Amino acid sequence: MNYASVTRRLTLLFFSFVMVAGSQASGADWPRSITDSRGVHQLESQPERIVSTSVTLTGSLLALGAPVVASGATMPNNRFADGQGFLRQWGEVARSRDLTRLYIGEPNAEAIMAEMPDLILISATGGDSALALYDQLSAIAPTLIVNYDDKSWQTLLTELGEITGYEAQAAQRIHEFDLELARLKQHIKLPPQPVNALVYSPGSHRANLWTSESAQGQLLEQIGFTLARLPEGIPVLKSQGKRQDIIQLGGEQLASGLNGQSMLLFAGDDKDVAAIYSNALLSQLPSVENKRVWALGVETFRLDYYSVMLILQRLNALFG
């Protein structure tokens, strides 16, 4: 596909999204009731100042065009975050919308209150969860707990669309993805199956293996990949609460757990592929021995509309 055709397609997608953005939920749709793990919450009117304490949720809110005014952030200038501590796949969008950085890492209730939110969103699990501050935050504004570790990015986007009144925008973004996915599936040639999909940490010799319940696993299965099943009896590491989306592997378990015929590295680049190939403990793996390890880019640590579109582009470049 040439540059001109890509530009035309993106221009059409942009204008179609702008048209949809004009059709937000009307006043008749409010108040509305939203249920989370703490019960039923009534939102009296459509939120106009949303604060996201979860950098994972923020990307989806930006993709909706929802009025997110501030967000928690992670450590700036690391492998998957920009100078603001925002995820690289939507960092430019955040800058163009003047998104305020609340804090880095540790949640801060005072910083959140200073933004005068009329809705606060926190994640149920993960390193970006502010669940410990729930009582404080719920005294500031309606506070909803959103779980992202047990659903696809589409389901999460739809849920956030329902919370914010941007259902039409969620449907439009998913439609845009579906069009690109259909084009990719017409000509992609998958590598040998099954695959291990993971985030690899070369320094610690550990990996987070994506499960079929993760957004990453569901995306790959939607494309046509088959996820390798973890061999029975392998002890795994536990952290970050009761997460359904990852299996943590380290030490000897790393080699025995990565039993796929091919390997896809999320939040990784060619340096990470080289680190895999140079790890003597992994040299006997089918994927390593046969040089079937590929990186999907550092922008793919968390999945949202922006990162999945980048993944489709990367897979097309690798296997199209």
N, C-alpha and C positions, 0 to 999 in steps of 0.2 A: 504494500500500500504506500503511495507516495505522500509527500508532505502536504501537498495541496488538498488531497482528499481527507487526510486526517484533520486539517484545519477546518475544512467545511463541516465535517461531522461534529467537531467540538463546538463550532459556532452554532449549529442547529440545536445541539443539546443545551447550550447556554441559554438561547432564546426561549426554548421550550420550558426550561426551568424558571426563567423570569416570569413567563406567563402563568405558570402554576403558582409561583410565589405570590401572585396577586389574589389567590383564592384561599386565604387563610380561613380558619374556623370563624364563623359569624358569631355575633353576640348571642344568638339563639342557642348556640351549642354550650353555653355556660350558664350556671355553674356545672361542673362535671365531677364525678366521683372516680378516684383512682385508688386501686388497691395495691399495697405492697406488703412486705413481711411484718410490718407493724400494724396493719389493719387498713381501714378505709379512710381516705382523706378527701375532703371536698375542696376543690379549687373554685373560688367564687367567680373569677374572671380569667381570661387568657393571660398567661404570664408575659410581662414586658421587660423584666430584669431578672434573668436567670443566672445563677451562680452554679458552676460545676466544680465540685471538689475533686473530681476524678478526671485526670488527663485523658483517660481512655474514653470516657463518655463525651468529652468536649468535641472530638472530631466529628462524631455523628450529629451533634447539635449544630455545628458549623455547616455541615452538609445539608441540613434541613433549612438553613437560613433563619433558624430560631434566634431570638434575642438573648443570646448568652453574652454577658458583659464581662465576666471574669472567670478565671479557671485556676485550679491548682496546677502545679508544674512539677517536673522531675528535674534531676541534676542537669544543668545546661551543658551543651557541647559534649554530650556523651555519644555513644555509637548510634542512638536512635532519636536524640533530641537536639534541637537547635540552640542558639545562644540564649533564648528565653526560657528554655526548659520545656518547650512545646514540641510535640512530635513532628518530625521533619515533613511528613506527608501533607500536613495542613498548616505548617508554620507561616507560610506566606499569606494564607487566607486569614489567619489570626491577626497578622500585622495589618492587613488591609481593612479589617473591621475594628481595629483599635482594642483588641481583647486585652484586658488587664490580667497580669500575672498576680495571683493572690499570695503565693508562698512557694517555696521549694521543698518538697517532701512533706515535712510535718505539718498537718493541718493547723490553721490559726483562726479561731472563731472571731477574734476582733477584726482581722482583715476581711473576713466574709461579711460581717455586720456593716463594715464601712462602705460596702458596695450597695447597700440598701436593696437587697434582693426581694422579689416577691415570690420566688421559688428557688429552693436549694436542692440540688441533686447530689447524692453520694452513692458510691458503689458498695455492693455488699461484701466483696472480697477483693483480694489483690493488694499490691503495695501502695495503691493510690486510694485506699478506702479510708474515709473519715468517720467510720461507724462509731468509734469511741466518743465522738463529739455529738452524737445524735441528739441528746437531750438539750444541749446548749443551742444547737442549730435550729431545732424545731421551735425554740422560743423566739427566734429571730423572724422566721418565715416558714410557710409550709415546706416540709422537708420530706423528700421521697427517696427510698432506697431502691436502687436499680441493680439487678444482677446481670453481669455480662459474661460470666464464665460457663454458662450452660445453654447458650443460644447462638445462633448465627448472627452475623452483622446485620442481615436483613430484618430478623426478628427484633433485634435491639433497636434498629432505626425505626421500625414500625411502632414499637412501644413508646419510644421517645416522641414520635409524631403524635401519638394519641395523648400523651401527657401535655404537650405544648400547643396542640391545636394545629400542627403542621402535617396532618395525615396525607394530604395531597402531595406535598413535597416529598415525603418518604416514599410514596408509591412511584413518583416520577424518578427519583434516584435509583430505585430498584429496577425500574423499567430500563433505564439507561444501561445499567450493569447487565441485565438480561440480554440486551441487544449485542453488547460486546462479547458476552459469553457465548452466544450462539455463533457468532462469527469465528471465534477461536476454535470451538469444537468442530467446525466444519473441516479444519485442516491440521489440527494438532496431532502429533504422533507421540504418544506417551512413552516414557522410558520403561524399562522392565519393572514390573510390579511384584509385590507391594512396595510402598515407599515408607520411609521414616521422615516425618516432618517435625522439625525441632528448632529450638534456639540453643546454640552452642556457645559455651563460655570457655575459650581456650585457656585462660589463665588458671581457672579452677578445675579444669577437666570435668566439667559438669554440663548437663543438658536438661532443658525442659522439653519433654516430648509431648507434642500436641495429641490429644485424644480425639475420638470421633465426636465427642460432645463439645469440643472447642469450635470457635468460629473458624479457625484455620483449618481444622480437620473437615468441617462441613463444607467449606469452600472447595477444598481439593476433591472431595467426593462428588461435589456437584459438577466439577470439571470432568471427572471420570477416573481420578486416581483411586487406588485402593490403599488404605492405611495398614501397615504391618501390625499384627497383634503382638502385644508384649508376651514373651514366654512366661509360662506359669512359674510361680515360686520365686520370682526375682524381688528382693526387698527394695523398696524405693524410699527416697527422702521425703520428708513432710515439712512444709512451711507455708506461709501466707494463708493460713486458714484452710477450711475445707473446700478446696477448689476441685471442680470437675473437669477443667479444661486441660490440665497439664499433669504429667507424671515426671517427677524429678529423678534423674539418674546421675550417679557419681561413682568414681572409683571403678572397681571391677564390673559393677552393674551397668556401666556405660557401654562397655563392649558387648556384653551379653544381651542388653536390651535393644540395641540398634541392629535388628536382624533383617531389615528390609533389603530388597535388591537394589534400591536406589535411595538417595537421601536429598531432601530439600531443606535448605537452611533459611529460616526466617530471621529477620533482623541481622542478616549477615551479608558479607561481600566476598570478593575473591581471596582476601586475606584469611578469612575464616575457612574457606575451602582448603587453602594451603595448610592451615593448622590441622585440619582433619587428616589430610594426607600425610602429614609429618608426625602424627601421634602413633607411636609404635604399638600402643595398646589396641588401636583400631585397625591395624594393617591387615588383619585377616577377615575383616568384614567384607561381604560380597560387594557392597556399594563402593568401598574404598579400594579394594583389590582391582575392581574393574573400572575405576575412575568414573563413577556415576554419582558424584556429589555436586550439587548446584546451589548457588546462593540466589535468593529472591530479592535481595536489596535491603539496606539498613532501614528503609521506611516501612517495613512490614512487621514491626514488633507487635503492634496492636492493629486489629482490622477495623476499618471503617470504609465509607464510600471511597475516600481518596486513596487509601492503600490497596484496596482490592482492584481498583482500576489500574494501578501501577503493577500489581501482580499479574494481571491478565496480559499487560504489555510485555512483562518480563518472560512469562511462559511462552508467549508467541515468539519472542526472540530466541528462546532456547529450543523449543520443540515444534514451532510452527512450520 
